[in-house]
Amino acid sequence: MTGAPPPTGAPPLRPPTGPPPYPGSPEPAAGGPRPDSARTLFTGHIIDLTVEQWGPNEREIIGHPGAVAIVPVDRDGNVVLVRQLREATRRRLLELPAGGLKPGEEPLRCGQRELAEETDLVGGVWTHATTFWTTPGFCRELMWLSYAEGVEPGQRWTEPDPDEELEVVRWPLAQVAARLGEIEDLKTLAGLLLYLRDRGGLTGTVSAR
């Protein structure tokens, strides 16, 4: 997918209110632990596989450029999800809109691009929720999670990848907590639970800002 500026006349996109931990090829903090040695066995279009030596222990590590996930809530109070085939699971999973960072791309811009490509939704108020490692046991994918509230249909920035077949699914906010058992994707469970917590949906009536 090729990034592009937002369409002229689209509703304003506000920057996230939280800190900007722009991941993209995350490196360990200065002074943090590092392997004794490393050798790359495979380099693909998105990931690479490296064998690292940590003292007597050998670890197989998948490198990843980082990704974003969005909890979009439209103006009618629906959480917008996408159902798509995940070949590794042999299933079509219901997920938050999400996608990988391109070289030099900031997560906010990546999130806006992915949301428009996958759901045709634009605008709204964007809030940074958290950043987390998706699979820290063997993968260096850092995911940037944000909320996009008050989004509405708009012009698609770019077309989805030709190999993506997406079904857009809307859940009313009031139903989300009761339907979490239908979710099999971890980032989606985490994103929805965080959103419900932050908007009062785990203890009372949930409402978007």
C-alpha positions as CSV (number, residue, x, y, z in Angstrom):
1,M,0.0,0.0,0.0
2,T,1.3,3.4,-0.9
3,G,0.9,6.3,1.5
4,A,-0.6,9.6,0.4
5,P,-1.8,12.9,1.9
6,P,-5.3,12.9,3.4
7,P,-7.9,14.0,0.9
8,T,-8.7,17.7,0.6
9,G,-11.7,18.7,2.7
10,A,-11.4,15.7,5.1
11,P,-12.3,16.5,8.8
12,P,-9.2,17.7,10.8
13,L,-7.0,14.9,12.3
14,R,-5.8,15.8,15.7
15,P,-2.4,14.5,17.0
16,P,-2.4,11.9,19.8
17,T,-2.4,13.3,23.3
18,G,0.0,10.8,24.7
19,P,3.8,10.5,24.3
20,P,5.1,9.7,20.8
21,P,7.0,6.4,21.0
22,Y,7.6,6.1,17.3
23,P,8.8,2.5,17.1
24,G,10.0,1.6,13.6
25,S,12.9,-0.9,13.8
26,P,13.1,-0.6,17.6
27,E,16.5,-0.7,19.1
28,P,17.4,-1.5,22.8
29,A,17.8,1.4,25.1
30,A,21.3,2.7,25.8
31,G,22.9,0.5,28.4
32,G,20.3,-2.3,27.9
33,P,21.2,-5.9,27.5
34,R,22.6,-7.1,24.1
35,P,23.4,-10.5,22.6
36,D,27.0,-11.7,22.5
37,S,26.6,-12.3,18.8
38,A,24.0,-12.5,16.1
39,R,23.7,-13.9,12.6
40,T,20.8,-13.3,10.1
41,L,19.4,-16.5,8.5
42,F,16.6,-14.9,6.5
43,T,15.5,-11.5,5.3
44,G,12.0,-11.2,3.8
45,H,9.8,-8.3,2.6
46,I,8.6,-7.5,6.1
47,I,10.5,-9.6,8.7
48,D,13.9,-11.1,9.2
49,L,15.1,-14.1,11.3
50,T,18.2,-13.8,13.4
51,V,19.9,-16.3,15.7
52,E,21.3,-14.5,18.7
53,Q,23.7,-15.9,21.3
54,W,23.0,-14.8,24.9
55,G,25.8,-16.5,27.0
56,P,25.1,-20.3,26.7
57,N,21.6,-19.7,25.2
58,E,20.8,-19.4,21.5
59,R,17.6,-17.5,20.7
60,E,15.8,-17.3,17.3
61,I,14.5,-13.7,17.0
62,I,12.1,-12.3,14.4
63,G,12.8,-8.7,13.5
64,H,9.8,-6.5,12.6
65,P,9.5,-2.8,11.6
66,G,6.7,-2.1,14.1
67,A,2.9,-1.7,13.6
68,V,-0.2,0.2,14.6
69,A,-3.7,-0.8,15.7
70,I,-6.7,1.5,16.0
71,V,-9.9,1.3,18.0
72,P,-12.2,3.3,15.7
73,V,-15.5,4.5,17.0
74,D,-17.8,6.1,14.5
75,R,-20.3,9.0,15.0
76,D,-23.1,6.5,15.6
77,G,-21.3,5.0,18.6
78,N,-20.1,1.8,16.9
79,V,-16.7,0.2,17.2
80,V,-15.6,-0.7,13.7
81,L,-13.7,-4.0,13.1
82,V,-12.5,-5.9,10.1
83,R,-12.8,-9.6,9.4
84,Q,-10.0,-11.0,7.2
85,L,-8.2,-14.3,6.4
86,R,-5.1,-14.9,8.5
87,E,-3.4,-17.7,6.7
88,A,-1.3,-18.8,9.7
89,T,-4.5,-19.6,11.7
90,R,-6.5,-21.0,8.7
91,R,-9.3,-18.7,9.9
92,R,-11.0,-15.4,9.1
93,L,-10.4,-13.4,12.3
94,L,-12.3,-10.4,13.6
95,E,-9.8,-7.7,14.4
96,L,-9.1,-4.0,14.9
97,P,-7.9,-2.2,11.8
98,A,-4.1,-2.5,11.8
99,G,-1.0,-2.4,9.7
100,G,2.8,-2.2,9.5
101,L,4.9,0.9,9.6
102,K,6.6,2.0,6.4
103,P,10.2,3.2,6.6
104,G,10.3,6.7,8.2
105,E,6.5,6.7,8.8
106,E,5.1,8.0,12.1
107,P,2.5,5.8,13.8
108,L,-0.2,8.5,13.8
109,R,0.1,8.9,10.0
110,C,0.3,5.1,9.5
111,G,-2.9,4.7,11.6
112,Q,-4.8,7.2,9.7
113,R,-3.7,5.6,6.4
114,E,-4.6,2.1,7.5
115,L,-8.0,3.1,8.8
116,A,-8.9,4.8,5.6
117,E,-7.6,2.0,3.5
118,E,-9.4,-0.8,5.4
119,T,-12.7,0.9,6.4
120,D,-13.0,4.2,4.4
121,L,-13.2,6.1,7.7
122,V,-11.4,9.4,8.3
123,G,-11.3,12.3,10.7
124,G,-12.2,12.1,14.3
125,V,-10.2,12.7,17.5
126,W,-7.1,10.5,17.8
127,T,-5.6,9.6,21.2
128,H,-2.5,7.5,21.9
129,A,-3.4,4.7,24.2
130,T,-0.3,2.6,24.7
131,T,2.6,0.9,23.0
132,F,3.4,-2.8,23.6
133,W,5.4,-5.7,22.4
134,T,3.1,-8.2,20.6
135,T,5.1,-11.4,21.1
136,P,8.2,-10.6,23.2
137,G,9.3,-14.2,23.6
138,F,10.7,-14.3,20.0
139,C,9.5,-11.3,18.0
140,R,10.6,-7.6,18.1
141,E,7.3,-6.2,16.8
142,L,6.3,-3.1,18.8
143,M,2.7,-2.1,18.3
144,W,1.3,1.5,18.7
145,L,-2.3,1.5,19.8
146,S,-4.6,4.5,19.4
147,Y,-8.3,5.4,19.7
148,A,-10.0,7.2,16.8
149,E,-13.3,8.6,18.0
150,G,-16.0,10.3,15.9
151,V,-14.7,8.9,12.6
152,E,-16.9,9.1,9.5
153,P,-16.9,7.9,5.9
154,G,-14.6,9.7,3.6
155,Q,-12.4,9.4,0.6
156,R,-10.0,6.5,0.6
157,W,-6.4,7.6,0.5
158,T,-5.2,4.5,-1.4
159,E,-6.7,1.1,-2.4
160,P,-6.1,-1.9,-0.1
161,D,-3.5,-4.5,-1.1
162,P,-4.9,-6.7,-3.8
163,D,-4.5,-9.8,-1.6
164,E,-6.6,-8.3,1.2
165,E,-10.3,-9.3,1.4
166,L,-11.8,-7.3,4.2
167,E,-15.3,-7.4,5.7
168,V,-16.2,-4.3,7.8
169,V,-18.1,-5.2,10.9
170,R,-19.7,-2.7,13.4
171,W,-20.5,-3.4,17.0
172,P,-22.5,-1.0,19.1
173,L,-20.4,0.2,22.1
174,A,-23.0,-1.2,24.5
175,Q,-22.4,-4.7,23.1
176,V,-18.6,-4.8,23.1
177,A,-18.0,-6.2,26.6
178,A,-20.5,-9.0,26.2
179,R,-19.0,-10.0,22.8
180,L,-15.3,-10.1,23.7
181,G,-15.5,-13.9,23.6
182,E,-15.9,-13.8,19.9
183,I,-12.4,-12.2,19.5
184,E,-9.4,-14.5,18.9
185,D,-6.8,-11.9,18.1
186,L,-4.7,-10.6,21.1
187,K,-4.2,-7.0,19.9
188,T,-7.9,-6.7,19.4
189,L,-8.7,-8.0,22.9
190,A,-6.1,-5.7,24.4
191,G,-7.3,-2.7,22.5
192,L,-11.0,-3.2,23.2
193,L,-10.4,-3.9,26.9
194,L,-8.2,-0.8,27.3
195,Y,-10.8,1.3,25.5
196,L,-13.6,0.0,27.7
197,R,-11.5,0.7,30.8
198,D,-10.7,4.2,29.7
199,R,-14.3,5.0,28.8
200,G,-16.0,3.4,31.7
201,G,-17.3,0.3,29.9
202,L,-16.0,-2.2,32.4
203,T,-17.8,-0.7,35.3
204,G,-20.8,1.1,33.8
205,T,-22.2,2.6,30.7
206,V,-19.5,3.2,28.0
207,S,-19.5,6.4,26.0
208,A,-17.1,7.8,23.4
209,R,-15.6,11.2,24.0
